[in-house]
Amino acid sequence: MDATTALNVAALAISLTALVISVLLTLRQIRLASGGIHLPVVLEAFNHSRSATWFKAQEYVLTTLAREYQAERGWRGLPEQARSYANTIGLFYDDLGKLVAHGMIDQSLVIGSYGTNIVRLWDALAPYAYTERRKHGLHFWIYFEDLAARTASTPPASVYADLRLRSRPPRQKPGAVGPTSDLGAEPERR
């Protein structure tokens, strides 16, 4: 191989490397920009699911709804307060499910954040949703159901493992007196 050919091969290799790096950086920027656009929606969802109304609705749906009202009534057959609690949960997860199904937000963020509660709440509300579908021919809470199915097949533990989340157990027992951080502390001597 003469010097000109070797120089051309080296230039081509450098150009291809630069192209690959450029494409990877562009894809990363697109991903970051996309996440920034949806950040307000995600933060609003987090705020909503930390409200007193949310916790009251969740508790009602999980512990009381099925005891008080048969699923054959469907969602429309529930009295106003029960329907309101069901809506608080159902509409929230249906909307989150839309964002996940359409690729607007990463499903691992939703599954990692809300975990198996998605499945538990769907299981509690599913009989009412299926009655609505059967009686009125609607795709009632179809995205909520999809989100529950995704969560059941991708448990939060696998999301945490994929993210390589780390743990740090407490250095002392609860109730013990003293600093809880070893930052800046002298190393233990034995």
Summary of the structure (lengths in Angstrom):
residues: 190
radius of gyration: 25.5
end to end distance: 65.7
largest distance: 87.4
contacts: 471
relative contact order: 0.09
helix: 71%
strand: 0%
